[in-house]
């Protein structure tokens, strides 16, 4: 069930933009907001609770004591819903959420625990980096799990960002050492899957170890909101309640570090931990453990498509599994724009369209069925404006010293990519933003892209801004344009289902 909440109106864009640009930019902002509304914790929890008998049953052990622990960017809102469902049956709890979350949502009933709540709230992990308070939160949750008995039920709330919010390195690895390892992986372009395998190998609570501590509980119920492509439950927040099956985590972590040429840069303590065989107990799951996937980017994409279609805008879902380096992904988007616009202007036959689109859609990880449907819709809607929706989580290889994030860099690269195309007007508009409201170490969720963005920069400063791309400094580029005219800023959204890409092509 998809529910729409009221989103504050976006700031109107500059008068320097043409009327069509202004309308297109504001339309994409509104559609992005509708996607966010659908994946708010209340919407996801209520929808799943109303339609899933298994989730409903998990809250109906009337003669047991309930306890809740949680970690992630969506966990405050999730905890509010659990508290309402359990009432006085909830005996204790502890959640770890990003720094500033409580202040950000002060007065919002969907993010406000009761005045006499039994849930301890720990805010930590500034800029999504674990800190001493993350360690404190992990130790407290570890103790709650360890104290479970056959009279207790443990509810575990999990969402994206949980890896930083529940951090307890395996001794003798220190927090500083683990942070350096994760930073090296991130700047090398490692995927979130790869990051989490290494995190699990070096953790005392991840990779199912938290659930193993609660093995004496009557039941363990995990409620999960996915922030990883393909929704691999074992890797979301590094899977504290999921024991990886059929995978030697330490061996996998070593392979990843070798792939990115980082093995020789590890501290001796980390090498020792990874080369040790894992305990046999960790290879077996607990039979009292059940998980529910409450939401993913599929919900946000569906909401955007429904909203667009209800307003008469033709919408095609491209992919919900976008990964890879933003430079390569940008080139794919630019090529897609060139193909679609040339077809819409009668410069390409139906047959040539199919020949051109097939290989590019394969790169976007579309199946044969999805490719056929995409091409059919493009042909059917040749004379209509098209909205293309993508979702996923690409990566950035950082070589410069600038400030930015993958969404801002993708939008900036797209702006200069489409500027160089022939026969494509500068009205083509692109939005790339993170559903958590945070793109890299910045206060932006993402940015708007299009040739009009690159042209605006040239008009103001009499030069192009490609050097900002080379220096990974997309934030400075966008900040220079009328104080952030083309930023997408939402603040912390209280949820996280990766990134959304919206591409609007006029007829």
C-alpha positions in Angstrom: 0.0 0.0 0.0 1.4 3.4 -1.0 0.6 6.4 1.0 1.4 10.0 0.2 2.4 12.5 2.9 2.5 16.2 2.6 5.9 17.4 1.4 7.0 21.0 1.9 6.9 22.9 -1.4 10.3 23.3 -3.3 11.8 26.7 -3.6 10.9 28.1 -7.0 13.8 28.1 -9.4 15.5 31.3 -10.7 13.9 33.6 -13.2 17.0 33.2 -15.4 15.6 29.9 -16.4 13.2 29.6 -19.3 9.6 28.8 -18.5 10.0 25.2 -19.8 13.1 24.6 -17.8 11.4 25.9 -14.6 8.4 23.7 -15.2 10.6 20.6 -15.9 12.8 21.1 -12.8 9.9 21.7 -10.5 8.1 18.6 -11.9 11.1 16.4 -11.2 11.4 17.8 -7.7 7.7 17.0 -7.0 8.0 13.5 -8.4 11.1 12.8 -6.3 9.1 14.0 -3.2 6.3 11.6 -4.0 8.8 8.8 -4.1 10.2 9.8 -0.7 6.7 9.9 0.8 6.0 6.3 -0.2 9.1 5.0 1.6 8.7 6.9 4.8 8.8 4.4 7.7 5.1 5.0 8.6 4.0 4.3 5.1 6.1 1.2 4.8 5.2 -0.2 8.2 1.5 0.4 8.0 1.3 -0.9 4.5 3.1 -4.1 5.3 1.3 -4.6 8.7 -2.1 -4.3 7.0 -1.3 -6.8 4.2 1.0 -9.3 5.8 -0.4 -11.9 8.3 3.2 -12.8 9.3 4.1 -9.3 10.3 0.7 -8.9 12.1 1.4 -12.2 14.0 4.8 -11.0 15.1 3.2 -8.4 17.3 0.6 -10.8 18.8 2.6 -12.7 21.4 0.5 -11.2 24.2 2.2 -13.1 27.1 5.8 -12.3 26.2 8.0 -9.3 27.0 9.0 -7.3 23.9 12.3 -5.5 23.5 13.4 -3.4 20.5 16.9 -2.5 19.2 17.5 -0.7 15.9 20.1 1.0 13.8 19.8 3.0 10.6 18.6 6.2 9.0 14.9 5.1 9.0 14.9 3.6 12.4 13.4 6.5 14.5 10.3 6.4 12.4 10.2 2.6 12.5 10.6 2.6 16.3 7.6 5.0 16.6 5.4 2.5 14.7 6.6 -0.4 16.8 6.0 1.5 20.0 2.4 2.2 18.9 1.8 -1.4 18.0 3.2 -2.8 21.3 2.1 -0.3 23.9 2.8 -1.5 27.4 4.2 -4.8 26.2 7.3 -3.0 25.2 9.7 -3.4 28.1 13.0 -2.0 26.9 14.9 -0.7 23.9 17.8 1.1 22.3 18.1 2.6 18.9 21.1 4.2 17.1 20.2 7.0 14.6 22.2 9.7 12.7 23.3 12.7 14.6 20.7 15.5 14.4 17.7 13.3 13.6 15.7 14.1 16.6 16.2 17.9 16.1 15.4 17.5 12.4 12.0 15.8 13.1 11.1 17.7 16.3 7.3 18.1 16.4 6.7 15.5 13.6 4.4 12.9 15.2 5.6 10.2 12.8 9.1 10.6 14.2 8.2 11.3 17.9 8.4 8.5 20.5 6.0 8.8 23.5 7.1 11.1 26.3 7.5 8.1 28.7 9.2 5.8 26.1 11.4 2.9 27.3 13.5 3.2 24.1 16.9 4.8 24.6 17.9 6.9 21.6 21.6 7.3 20.8 22.5 9.8 18.1 25.9 9.3 16.5 27.9 8.7 13.3 28.3 12.3 11.9 28.7 12.2 8.1 27.9 8.5 8.2 31.2 7.7 9.9 31.1 5.5 13.1 32.4 7.1 16.3 32.7 6.4 20.0 28.9 6.7 20.5 28.4 4.1 17.7 30.5 1.8 19.8 28.5 2.6 22.9 25.2 1.9 21.1 26.6 -1.4 19.8 27.6 -2.5 23.3 24.2 -1.7 24.8 22.4 -3.6 22.0 24.7 -6.5 22.4 23.9 -6.6 26.1 20.1 -6.5 25.4 20.4 -9.4 23.0 22.6 -11.4 25.4 20.0 -11.0 28.2 17.1 -12.5 26.2 15.2 -15.5 27.7 12.4 -17.8 26.5 10.0 -15.2 27.8 11.4 -12.4 25.6 10.9 -11.3 22.0 13.5 -9.2 20.3 12.4 -6.8 17.6 15.3 -5.6 15.5 14.8 -2.6 13.2 17.3 -2.4 10.3 17.8 0.2 7.6 20.5 1.7 5.4 23.2 3.5 7.3 23.1 0.9 10.1 26.7 -0.2 9.4 28.0 3.1 10.8 25.4 3.3 13.6 26.1 -0.2 14.9 29.9 -0.5 15.0 32.0 -2.8 17.2 35.3 -3.8 15.7 36.6 -7.2 16.6 39.5 -6.9 18.9 42.3 -6.0 18.5 41.2 -3.9 15.5 40.5 -0.3 16.6 37.8 2.0 15.4 40.4 4.3 13.8 41.9 1.3 11.9 38.5 0.1 10.7 37.5 3.7 9.6 40.7 3.9 7.6 40.0 0.6 5.9 36.5 1.6 4.9 37.7 5.0 3.7 40.3 3.3 1.5 37.7 1.0 0.0 35.2 3.8 -0.6 37.7 6.0 -2.4 38.8 3.0 -4.5 35.2 2.7 -5.9 34.2 -0.4 -3.9 30.5 -1.2 -4.0 28.3 -1.2 -0.9 28.2 -5.0 -1.1 32.0 -5.1 -1.0 32.2 -2.6 1.8 29.8 -4.6 3.9 31.6 -7.9 3.5 34.7 -6.3 4.8 32.8 -4.7 7.7 31.3 -8.1 8.6 34.7 -9.7 8.7 36.0 -7.1 11.1 32.9 -6.9 13.3 31.8 -8.4 16.6 28.1 -7.8 15.9 27.6 -8.0 12.1 27.0 -11.0 9.9 24.4 -12.6 12.2 26.5 -12.3 15.4 23.9 -10.1 17.1 21.2 -12.7 16.5 23.5 -15.5 17.8 23.8 -13.5 21.0 20.0 -13.5 21.3 19.7 -17.3 20.7 17.8 -17.8 24.0 15.0 -15.4 23.0 11.6 -16.8 22.3 11.7 -15.1 18.9 13.8 -12.6 17.0 11.9 -10.5 14.4 13.9 -8.3 12.1 12.1 -5.5 10.1 14.3 -4.3 7.2 14.2 -1.4 4.8 16.7 -2.1 2.0 19.3 0.3 0.8 21.2 -2.2 -1.4 20.7 -3.1 -5.1 18.9 -6.4 -5.3 17.9 -6.3 -1.6 20.4 -8.8 -0.2 19.1 -9.1 3.3 22.5 -10.4 4.6 24.3 -7.2 3.6 21.8 -4.5 4.6 23.4 -2.7 7.5 25.9 -5.6 7.2 23.3 -8.1 8.4 23.6 -8.2 12.2 20.8 -10.7 12.4 21.6 -12.7 9.2 24.3 -15.4 9.2 25.7 -15.5 5.6 25.0 -18.9 4.0 27.4 -20.6 1.7 30.0 -17.8 2.0 33.3 -17.7 3.8 33.1 -14.1 4.8 36.7 -13.8 5.7 37.8 -15.3 2.4 35.4 -13.0 0.6 36.7 -9.9 2.4 40.3 -10.8 1.6 39.4 -11.2 -2.1 37.8 -7.8 -2.1 40.7 -6.1 -0.5 43.1 -7.8 -2.9 40.9 -6.8 -5.9 41.2 -3.1 -4.8 45.0 -3.5 -4.0 44.5 -2.7 -0.4 45.6 -5.9 1.3 49.2 -4.8 1.8 47.9 -1.5 3.3 46.0 -3.1 6.2 47.1 -2.9 9.8 48.5 -6.2 11.1 45.5 -6.6 13.5 43.0 -6.6 10.6 45.1 -9.1 8.6 45.2 -11.4 11.6 41.4 -11.2 12.1 40.6 -11.8 8.4 43.0 -14.8 8.1 41.6 -16.5 11.1 38.9 -19.1 10.5 35.4 -18.1 11.7 33.8 -19.9 14.7 31.7 -22.9 13.7 28.8 -21.4 15.6 28.8 -18.5 13.3 28.2 -20.8 10.3 24.8 -21.9 11.7 21.8 -19.7 12.0 19.3 -19.5 14.8 15.9 -21.3 14.4 14.1 -18.5 16.3 14.9 -15.8 13.8 12.5 -14.3 11.2 13.0 -11.4 8.8 10.6 -9.1 7.0 11.6 -6.9 4.1 9.3 -3.9 4.6 10.5 -1.7 1.7 13.0 -1.0 -1.1 13.5 1.3 -4.0 10.8 -0.6 -5.9 8.2 1.1 -3.7 9.6 4.6 -4.4 9.9 3.9 -8.2 6.3 2.5 -8.3 5.0 5.6 -6.5 6.8 8.0 -8.9 5.5 6.1 -11.9 1.9 6.1 -10.6 2.1 9.8 -9.7 3.5 10.7 -13.2 0.9 8.6 -15.0 -2.0 10.1 -12.9 -0.8 13.5 -14.1 -0.8 12.4 -17.8 3.0 12.0 -18.1 4.2 8.9 -19.9 6.6 7.0 -17.6 9.0 4.1 -18.3 10.9 2.4 -15.5 14.5 1.8 -16.7 16.1 -0.2 -13.9 16.1 -0.5 -10.1 19.6 -2.1 -10.1 21.9 0.7 -11.3 25.5 0.3 -10.1 29.0 1.0 -11.3 31.1 4.1 -11.6 29.2 7.4 -12.2 31.4 8.3 -15.2 30.3 5.1 -17.0 26.7 5.5 -15.9 26.6 9.1 -17.0 27.8 8.1 -20.5 25.0 5.5 -20.7 22.4 8.1 -19.8 23.8 10.6 -22.3 23.7 7.9 -25.0 20.2 7.0 -24.1 19.1 10.7 -24.4 20.7 10.9 -27.9 18.9 7.8 -29.1 15.5 8.7 -27.7 15.6 12.3 -28.9 16.7 11.5 -32.4 13.9 8.9 -32.6 11.3 11.4 -31.3 12.4 13.9 -34.0 12.0 11.4 -36.8 15.7 10.9 -37.4 15.6 7.2 -36.6 13.3 4.3 -37.8 11.6 1.8 -35.4 14.1 -0.8 -36.5 17.1 1.3 -35.9 15.7 2.4 -32.6 15.6 -1.2 -31.5 19.1 -1.9 -32.7 20.4 1.1 -30.9 18.5 0.6 -27.6 19.2 -3.1 -27.1 22.9 -2.9 -26.2 22.5 0.2 -24.0 19.6 -1.3 -22.1 21.6 -4.4 -21.4 24.2 -2.1 -19.9 21.5 -0.8 -17.6 20.8 -4.4 -16.5 17.4 -4.6 -18.2 16.2 -8.1 -18.8 15.0 -9.2 -22.3 11.4 -8.7 -21.3 12.1 -5.3 -19.8 14.0 -4.3 -22.9 11.2 -5.3 -25.2 8.7 -3.4 -23.1 10.9 -0.3 -23.0 11.2 -0.2 -26.8 7.5 -0.8 -27.3 6.6 2.1 -25.0 9.1 4.4 -26.7 7.5 3.7 -30.1 4.0 4.0 -28.8 4.7 7.3 -27.0 6.9 8.8 -29.8 5.0 12.1 -29.8 4.7 12.4 -26.0 7.1 13.8 -23.3 8.8 10.8 -21.6 9.8 10.3 -18.0 12.5 7.7 -17.5 13.0 6.5 -13.9 16.1 4.6 -12.6 17.2 3.6 -9.2 20.2 2.1 -7.5 23.5 3.1 -6.0 26.5 3.9 -8.2 30.0 4.7 -6.9 32.7 7.4 -7.4 36.4 6.8 -7.7 37.8 9.8 -5.9 41.0 11.2 -7.3 40.5 14.9 -6.6 40.3 17.0 -3.4 36.9 18.6 -3.9 33.6 18.2 -2.1 30.6 16.4 -3.4 28.7 13.1 -3.7 27.8 10.6 -6.3 24.5 12.2 -7.1 25.8 15.7 -7.6 28.7 14.4 -9.7 26.4 12.3 -11.9 24.1 15.3 -12.5 27.2 17.5 -13.3 28.7 15.0 -15.7 25.3 14.6 -17.3 25.0 18.4 -17.8 28.2 18.6 -19.8 27.5 15.3 -21.6 24.2 16.4 -23.0 25.6 19.9 -23.8 27.9 18.2 -26.4 25.1 16.3 -28.2 23.8 17.4 -31.5 20.0 17.7 -32.2 19.2 17.6 -28.5 17.7 20.8 -26.9 18.8 22.0 -23.5 15.3 21.4 -22.1 16.2 17.8 -21.3 16.2 17.6 -17.5 17.8 15.1 -15.1 17.5 14.7 -11.3 19.8 12.5 -9.3 19.3 12.4 -5.5 19.7 10.1 -2.5 16.5 9.1 -0.6 18.3 9.6 2.7 18.7 13.3 1.9 22.5 13.0 2.1 24.9 12.9 -0.8 28.5 12.4 0.4 29.7 14.7 3.2 27.4 17.5 2.1 24.0 19.0 3.1 22.5 18.1 -0.4 20.6 15.0 -1.4 21.7 15.5 -5.0 21.3 17.9 -7.9 19.6 18.8 -11.2 21.4 18.2 -14.5 21.0 19.3 -18.1 22.7 21.4 -20.7 20.9 24.4 -19.3 22.9 24.0 -16.1 26.3 24.0 -18.0 25.1 26.9 -20.1 24.1 28.9 -17.0 27.5 28.4 -15.5 29.2 29.6 -18.7 26.9 32.7 -18.9 27.8 33.6 -15.3 31.5 32.9 -15.2 32.5 32.9 -18.9 34.1 29.5 -18.6 33.0 25.9 -18.4 33.0 23.9 -15.2 34.6 20.6 -16.3 37.4 21.2 -13.9 35.0 20.6 -11.0 34.4 17.1 -12.4 38.1 16.3 -12.5 38.5 17.5 -8.9 35.4 15.6 -7.6 34.1 19.1 -6.6 30.5 19.0 -7.8 29.2 20.7 -4.6 31.3 23.8 -5.2 30.1 23.9 -8.8 26.4 23.8 -7.8 27.0 26.1 -4.8 28.4 28.8 -7.2 25.2 28.9 -9.3 23.0 31.4 -7.5 23.7 30.0 -4.1 22.7 26.4 -5.0 19.9 27.0 -7.6 20.1 23.4 -8.9 20.8 21.5 -5.6 18.2 19.0 -4.4 18.1 19.6 -0.7 15.7 17.8 1.7 17.6 17.5 4.9 17.5 14.1 6.6 14.5 12.3 5.2 14.2 9.6 7.9 14.4 6.9 5.3 16.9 5.3 2.9 16.3 3.2 -0.2 19.3 4.3 -2.2 19.3 6.8 -5.1 16.6 7.9 -7.6 17.3 9.1 -11.1 14.6 11.0 -13.0 15.1 11.9 -16.7 12.6 14.0 -18.5 12.7 14.3 -22.3 10.4 16.7 -24.0 8.6 15.6 -27.2 
